[in-house]
């Protein structure tokens, strides 16, 4: 799934309404489906994620998706984007999460380059707190990556937790069945072994390195090449000497080959707060300019219905658009 934002106009092939939610814009598209901007009956904006049809046709996926989303709705804590509604009975499963006006870490790094030291420490510390909340609910994210961390004026927020596990046994992804992102997998995940909370911590260590320097600890090869190097990290660990003194201890404790030897989310948050010399809850100017202007601009964008796309079709069209049913909360 892609990050939240102001989005783009709906396309001709996009639906205009899902289960009473009127779709206003496209927010993004990924291997598991498409994300749309909508709002509840009370006017609260939501990101509505429609799962791909091939997943919806698999009864096993539907059962796992229901279990994972119900667990995700129990997650309570700062820096997580809560799931507010979902459905697994229709032609295509979907879930709705709170809408966060911001841009993904992936997009931020592509547009503005690496983050300064204090921003990296706050990013990692707050994300570690989010992981602690997710893990407390019995969930492992399994696909933590820069595209699943949103930057806002209220700090970073983690999205899409728990969904990847529902898809693990449904080998229908466009990439040939690999669920997750090889460049940000843990060794145990890359090897197909059981994963736990420590797997997400390993992924966060990789994200920290990329956010701070733009360099991946395992090199700049292709996704599968990097994934293979991660899988063999017990034999060939990454060279961390090229990273700054403040970052190296953090990476060493996150990227430990044995999951049992990695730092926990709570410990990582405390380590980052001490290294930053400021409270992780203080988001005053936490992002550098002009990066800080982008979440604010997205938050001020009007939440209005997107105009209908122009479609060349000789068939007559009804005089009115789709009826808007009251959206569930």
Secondary structure, DSSP 8 states (H G I E B T S, - for coil): ----SS-B---TTS-SEETTEE--EEEEEETTEEEEEEE-TT--EEEEEEE-HHHHT-HHHHHHHHHHHHHHTT--STTB--EEEEESSSSS-EEEEE---SEEHHHHHHHH-S--HHHHHHHHHHHHHHHHHHHHTT---S---GGGEEEETTEEEE--TTHHHHHTT----TTSS--S-GGG--HHHHTT----HHHHHHHHHHHHHHHHHS--TT-S--HHHHHHHHHTTTTS----TTS-HHHHHHHHHHS-SSGGGS--HHHHHHHHHHHHTS-TT--TT-S-TTHHHHHHHHHTS-------------S---SS---------
